Amino acid sequence: MKLMVTGGAGFIGSAVVRLAVARGHDVVNVDALTYAACLENVAMVADSPLYTFEQADIRDAAAMNRVLSAHRPDAIMHLAAESHVDRSIDGPLAFVDTNLRGTATLLEAARRFWVEQGRPETFRFHHVSTDEVFGSLGETGRFSEESPYAPNSPYAASKAGADHLVRAWHETYDLPVVLSNCSNNYGPFHFPEKLIPVVILKALAGETIPVYGTGSNVRDWLYVEDHAEALMTVLQKGRVGRSYAIGGEAEARNIDLVETLCRILDRKRPKTRSYADQISFVTDRPGHDQRYAIDPTRIREELGWRPSLSLQEGLERTVDWYLVNEDWWRALQSRDGIGDRLGILP
C-alpha cells in the first residue's frame, strides 16, 4: 500500500509514519512544518526507500493536487491539524482556517484524484479526529460512536466541523471514508506544550509544575504507538462510512496523573525532595471539559484492536524516553509559546 499521511511530522502522524514504513508500506509524509512539526520525529525512517517527504499545506489546493498526482496513493490518512486547546482560545481563527478550510481543500483534492483514477473501491480517506468533539461527561458514562456532538472549545468545534465535512463528502460524493475519534495521546515525541511533557520538563528544570483548577478533570489516556496501531487497523479493516472510537481504557484525574509522573521521576532521577513539591494549582482555562472517556467496544469487537499498554507502563516508557532524548526537547523549547501560559482570557 502507498499511504499519504498529512501532518506526518507531528506527534501522532510521525508515529503512523514510523509504523507504516516498518511494516513495508510506501509512505508520503505531507507536512507544512508549522511550529509543532519536527522532522526529527521521522529521522529513523528518512533514509528508507519507502519514505518520501513533501512540504505542503493542506489549505493549498494546487499543492494537494500536485502531491496526489505525483504519488498516486492508495489511501490518505489525514492528521494535519491545529490541536492545542489553549492556543485555540488565544487564536481561534487559525484553527478554523486549518482544521475546516484545510480539511475541505484536502477532501476536494482527494475526490478529484479518486474520480480521475476511476473511483477505485479500495481507496480510503481516513480522517483522524478527537473525543473532544463530544464535549464533556459527568461522573459516569463514556463516549461512543453514537454520542452527540457538543464541542466546547474552538479547537473541538473546528474538529467537529471537519468530521461533518468528511461525512458530507462520503454521503454526497461517495468518497470512501473512515473516521476515528481518539482519547488523549501521550508518549515519545510529544510536543512540549501538552500536559505530560510539560510536567516532565518543568519537574526536571526545578520549576513550578502547573495544574489547572483543582486537578479534578479526568482524561482517558492512550499511548501514541498503540494509537498508531489502531489507526492502521481502522484504515485497513474499517467499514467505509463508519467511525471508530479509540480509547486507552485508562482514565485518570489530572492531579493523579501529575503525581504519578512525579513518583516515577523520584525513582528514575532522584533528588533531595520529591518532584511533587513543585506542583502548584493555577487558574483554570475557560470552558475546561470536566471528563472524557471512550467506549472502545466497536473497534474491539469489529476489528480486534485494544491497547497493549497500561497507563503505568506507558508513563514509565514516556519518562524514560524524555530522560534519554534531551537533545530533542531542548531544540524545541525556543519555539513560539513554549513555556508560556496560554489560553487565559484578559
Secondary structure, DSSP 8 states (H G I E B T S, - for coil): -EEEEETTTSHHHHHHHHHHHHTT-EEEEEE---TT--GGGGGGGTT-TTEEEEE--TT-HHHHHHHHHHH--SEEEE------HHHHHH-HHHHIIIIIIIHHHHHHHHHHHHHHTT--TT-EEEEEEEGGGG----SS--B-TT------SHHHHHHHHHHHHHHHHHHHH---EEEEEE-EEESTT--TTSHHHHHHHHHHHT--EEEETTS--EEEEEEHHHHHHHHHHHHHHS-TT-EEEE--S-EEEHHHHHHHHHHHHHHHS--SS-GGGGEEEE---TT---B--B--HHHHHHH----SS-HHHHHHHHHHHHHH-HHHHHHHTTSTTTTS------
